[in-house]
Amino acid sequence: MKKVILAISALLFSGLLYAQTNPNKRTVCFIYKGELISAESEYNPSDLSYTVIIDNTKIKIDLTGEHAKGKSYAANHNWYLDNETIEINKVKYQKFGLPRVLSTEEIKKYDEYQGVGAYRETPKTRKGAESPKEETPFILYIPVRPLCEFQPYVRSN
């Protein structure tokens, strides 16, 4: 009986080791040089940062520091914090609901508002749509902070 218990314990322990081989590696999404990108990263829980390699260069994305405070994210603008209506291409949009996480495959850059990208659903995710520039989008997604957190804005006029 002891051998059976030891064998089961060994299997369970080895499974835990396998599952925890590298729990800090994950794909992250962020804005880099004005472009929304997705990259493999290593998470450092001690300083809440991610390290990614882009063009053979290690880049640290600090979720509480300089990168997160950049003007590419709406959370750093008063118009977002004050729930103001935004206007893009003579169309007004109003904040709608709560922010959500979207992948880089689900959205495509449409335009910008005061230095912050405005994204729309890709043709693959929009039913019946052919080209992203064919029509004025009903919903735009504005990046709030790193890790692909977007605030939906709906057309209001």
C-alpha positions in Angstrom: 0.0 0.0 0.0 2.9 2.4 0.8 4.3 1.8 -2.6 1.0 2.7 -4.3 0.8 5.9 -2.2 4.4 6.8 -3.0 3.8 6.2 -6.7 0.7 8.4 -6.7 2.5 11.1 -4.8 5.4 11.0 -7.2 3.1 11.3 -10.2 1.2 14.2 -8.6 4.4 16.0 -7.6 5.9 15.6 -11.1 2.7 16.9 -12.6 2.9 20.0 -10.4 6.5 20.6 -11.4 5.6 20.3 -15.1 2.7 22.7 -14.7 4.9 25.2 -12.9 7.9 25.0 -15.3 7.6 28.6 -16.2 4.3 30.2 -15.1 5.7 33.7 -15.7 6.0 33.3 -19.5 3.0 34.6 -21.4 2.0 36.6 -24.5 1.3 40.2 -23.8 -0.1 43.0 -25.8 1.0 46.7 -25.6 1.7 49.8 -27.7 5.3 50.1 -28.9 6.3 53.1 -31.0 2.7 53.8 -31.8 1.9 50.3 -32.9 -0.2 47.7 -31.1 1.9 44.5 -30.8 1.7 41.1 -29.2 4.9 39.4 -28.0 6.1 36.6 -25.8 7.2 37.9 -22.4 8.5 37.0 -19.0 6.6 38.4 -16.0 8.5 39.7 -13.0 6.0 39.7 -10.0 8.5 41.6 -7.8 8.1 44.8 -9.8 5.0 44.1 -11.9 6.9 44.3 -15.1 7.1 42.2 -18.3 10.2 41.8 -20.4 9.8 41.2 -24.1 12.3 40.9 -26.9 11.6 43.1 -30.0 14.1 43.4 -32.8 16.7 41.5 -30.7 16.3 44.2 -28.0 15.0 43.5 -24.4 12.3 45.9 -23.5 10.8 46.2 -20.0 7.2 47.0 -19.8 6.5 48.4 -16.3 2.8 48.3 -15.5 3.1 50.9 -12.9 5.8 53.1 -14.4 6.9 55.0 -17.4 5.3 52.7 -20.1 1.9 52.6 -18.4 2.0 56.4 -18.0 2.6 57.1 -21.7 0.3 59.2 -23.8 -0.6 56.2 -25.9 -3.1 55.1 -23.3 -6.4 56.8 -22.5 -6.1 56.4 -18.8 -3.5 59.2 -18.9 -5.8 61.7 -20.5 -8.4 63.9 -18.8 -11.0 63.4 -21.6 -11.0 59.7 -20.7 -11.1 60.2 -16.9 -13.9 62.8 -17.3 -16.0 60.5 -19.6 -16.0 63.1 -22.4 -17.4 62.4 -25.8 -14.7 62.0 -28.4 -14.9 62.9 -32.1 -13.1 61.0 -34.9 -13.6 61.9 -38.6 -16.5 64.2 -37.6 -18.3 61.3 -35.8 -18.9 61.5 -32.1 -18.4 58.5 -29.8 -19.4 58.0 -26.2 -17.8 55.7 -23.6 -19.9 52.5 -23.3 -19.7 49.9 -20.6 -16.6 48.7 -18.9 -13.1 48.1 -20.4 -12.4 44.7 -21.9 -9.4 42.7 -23.0 -9.1 42.1 -26.7 -6.4 40.3 -28.7 -4.4 42.0 -31.5 -6.2 39.6 -34.0 -9.6 41.0 -33.0 -9.0 44.7 -33.8 -7.2 46.9 -36.3 -6.2 50.5 -36.0 -8.8 52.9 -37.5 -7.6 56.3 -36.5 -6.4 58.3 -33.5 -7.8 60.7 -30.9 -5.3 63.1 -29.2 -2.4 60.7 -29.7 -4.4 57.6 -28.6 -5.1 54.9 -31.2 -8.8 54.2 -32.0 -9.3 50.6 -33.1 -12.2 48.8 -34.7 -13.1 45.1 -35.1 -11.3 43.3 -37.9 -13.3 42.2 -40.9 -13.1 38.6 -39.5 -14.8 39.6 -36.2 -17.4 41.9 -37.8 -20.4 40.1 -39.3 -21.0 41.0 -42.9 -18.1 43.5 -43.2 -15.6 43.4 -46.1 -13.1 46.2 -45.6 -12.3 48.1 -42.3 -12.4 51.5 -44.2 -15.7 50.9 -46.0 -18.0 52.2 -43.3 -17.8 54.4 -40.2 -17.5 52.0 -37.3 -20.4 51.9 -34.8 -18.0 50.8 -32.0 -14.4 51.9 -31.5 -12.0 50.5 -28.9 -9.6 52.9 -27.2 -6.5 51.4 -25.3 -6.8 52.2 -21.6 -3.6 50.7 -20.3 -1.0 48.0 -21.3 -2.0 44.3 -21.7 -4.7 45.0 -24.3 -7.3 46.6 -22.1 -9.7 48.6 -24.3 -12.6 50.9 -23.6 -15.5 50.6 -26.0 -16.9 53.8 -27.4 -20.2 53.8 -29.4 -21.2 56.2 -32.1 -23.5 58.8 -30.6 -24.7 60.8 -33.7 
